[in-house]
């Protein structure tokens, strides 16, 4: 199953492992992904471990990189997805965080370990947060 539209050459994969307990790391992957997408690079963000917490419908408007002094996380998510950044979530990580697919914003795609490994092996760069 190919998740990159091309062969992944030139694609950048960001991996978000931190969640709501480390808000300083919440917006950066979206900001960098949006920047890469604006440069016409194929980009995706994979949410694993505690990362899926940041995609909860009831969280994206309440949190941001500077708490209540900056833009909400939804601003950075919309910026990225409007530029074509794809969001992938690890199913076992939903279980880890007591979340279901219905708890998450759209557009989020569920993928497993094999699909993630394929993305990582075919991407030109993998960056982890």
C-alpha positions in Angstrom: 0.0 0.0 0.0 1.7 3.2 -1.1 0.7 6.2 1.0 2.9 8.7 -0.8 1.4 9.8 -4.0 4.7 9.4 -5.7 7.6 7.1 -4.7 8.4 9.2 -1.6 11.4 10.8 -3.2 11.5 14.3 -1.8 8.9 13.5 0.8 9.2 14.5 4.5 7.8 12.5 7.3 7.4 14.1 10.7 6.8 11.8 13.8 4.9 13.4 16.7 5.4 11.4 19.9 4.6 14.1 22.5 1.1 15.0 23.7 -0.6 17.5 25.9 1.9 17.2 28.7 4.6 18.9 26.5 2.8 21.8 24.8 6.1 23.4 23.7 6.4 20.6 21.1 2.8 20.7 19.9 2.8 23.2 17.0 6.3 22.8 15.6 5.6 19.7 13.5 2.6 21.4 11.9 4.5 24.6 11.3 7.5 22.8 9.7 5.2 20.5 7.7 3.2 23.5 6.4 6.5 25.2 5.4 7.6 22.1 3.5 4.3 21.7 1.8 4.4 25.3 0.7 7.7 24.4 -1.0 5.8 21.8 -2.9 7.2 18.9 -0.9 5.0 15.9 -0.1 4.6 15.9 3.7 2.9 13.8 6.4 2.8 13.7 10.2 2.6 10.4 12.0 1.2 10.5 15.5 2.3 7.8 17.9 2.7 7.2 21.6 1.1 10.4 23.2 0.9 12.3 19.9 -2.7 11.4 19.2 -3.8 13.5 22.2 -3.1 16.6 20.1 -5.7 15.6 17.6 -8.6 15.3 19.9 -11.6 17.4 18.9 -11.9 18.9 22.4 -8.2 19.7 22.6 -7.2 21.5 19.4 -9.0 24.8 20.3 -7.8 24.8 23.9 -4.1 24.3 23.6 -1.3 26.0 21.8 2.5 26.4 22.0 2.1 29.3 24.5 -1.0 28.2 26.2 -3.6 31.0 26.1 -1.1 33.7 24.8 -0.7 32.3 21.2 -2.6 30.7 18.4 -4.6 27.6 19.3 -3.3 24.3 17.9 -6.2 24.2 15.4 -4.7 27.2 13.6 -1.4 25.3 12.9 -3.3 22.1 12.0 -5.5 24.0 9.5 -2.5 25.8 8.0 -0.8 22.4 7.4 -3.8 20.5 6.1 -4.8 23.3 3.8 -1.4 23.0 2.2 -1.9 19.2 1.7 -0.1 17.8 4.8 -1.5 14.4 5.6 -2.1 13.3 9.2 -1.6 9.6 10.1 -2.4 8.0 13.5 -1.1 4.8 15.0 -4.1 2.6 16.1 -2.3 1.1 19.1 -1.5 4.6 20.3 -5.2 5.4 20.4 -5.7 2.5 22.8 -2.7 3.8 24.9 -4.5 7.1 25.3 -8.0 5.7 25.7 -9.1 7.4 22.5 -11.2 6.2 19.6 -11.3 7.4 15.9 -14.4 9.4 16.7 -12.5 11.5 19.3 -10.2 12.9 16.6 -10.5 15.7 14.2 -10.7 15.2 10.5 -8.8 14.5 8.2 -6.9 11.8 10.1 -6.0 8.5 8.5 -5.4 5.3 10.6 -2.3 3.3 9.7 -0.4 0.5 11.3 3.2 -0.3 11.8 3.9 -1.8 8.4 2.5 1.3 6.7 4.5 3.6 8.9 7.7 1.7 8.1 7.0 1.9 4.4 6.5 5.7 4.8 9.8 6.0 6.7 11.8 3.8 4.3 10.6 5.7 1.3 10.7 9.3 2.6 13.7 11.5 1.9 13.7 12.7 5.5 12.2 11.5 8.8 12.1 14.1 11.7 10.9 13.2 15.1 9.3 15.3 17.9 
